């Protein structure tokens, strides 16, 4: 059973909340929900005519970056279910604190995107997935350096998926070029977001910045 209850005035056509929600009065502990919903039947023996106690559900929405739950809330009364929902509102942090939180979130999102992989087009209609994290890129770079130093036309390698393939200098070069382009694009998006955060003069300007999408006023995005 819930620990939070709302006292309700049932005297009118529409039930009205009375005061703030809280714990049940001690003399009502042990009563079932149906009885608590309308204490009129107990008037004179611990109950009150036209008064009930309805269970309260607290709703705490996700705040997003640079925001927090406020102490203010919206109360919604469900007369059919004889229950009350309290939805807390969201407010921004102080402007400087919100900017700091958004810059940190942008750095984290950049790392996620930069390391999230890309694709390389090896020939018309031939596209391969390319890992962009440090270890596989280092392996690919060393393989290309080795083939170049030894004048090899190809070498046997095993992909990150565990598939053996013949790697050529041209393919390795195209894959590394795709990695470089992907990371550069991610860097560009990060720089644009951070610059917009820094330049924002108020919360309305920050509201236009979507770190998850990598866009500003619905323009742009992560690659």
Secondary structure as GFF3:
##gff-version 3
##sequence-region A 1 223
A	DSSP	beta_strand	5	9	.	.	.	ID=ss1
A	DSSP	beta_strand	16	17	.	.	.	ID=ss2
A	DSSP	three_ten_helix	26	28	.	.	.	ID=ss3
A	DSSP	alpha_helix	33	37	.	.	.	ID=ss4
A	DSSP	three_ten_helix	39	42	.	.	.	ID=ss5
A	DSSP	beta_strand	51	59	.	.	.	ID=ss6
A	DSSP	beta_strand	67	78	.	.	.	ID=ss7
A	DSSP	beta_strand	83	92	.	.	.	ID=ss8
A	DSSP	alpha_helix	95	114	.	.	.	ID=ss9
A	DSSP	beta_strand	118	123	.	.	.	ID=ss10
A	DSSP	beta_strand	126	130	.	.	.	ID=ss11
A	DSSP	alpha_helix	134	150	.	.	.	ID=ss12
A	DSSP	beta_strand	155	158	.	.	.	ID=ss13
A	DSSP	beta_strand	164	167	.	.	.	ID=ss14
A	DSSP	alpha_helix	169	199	.	.	.	ID=ss15
A	DSSP	alpha_helix	203	207	.	.	.	ID=ss16
A	DSSP	beta_strand	209	210	.	.	.	ID=ss17
A	DSSP	beta_strand	215	216	.	.	.	ID=ss18
###
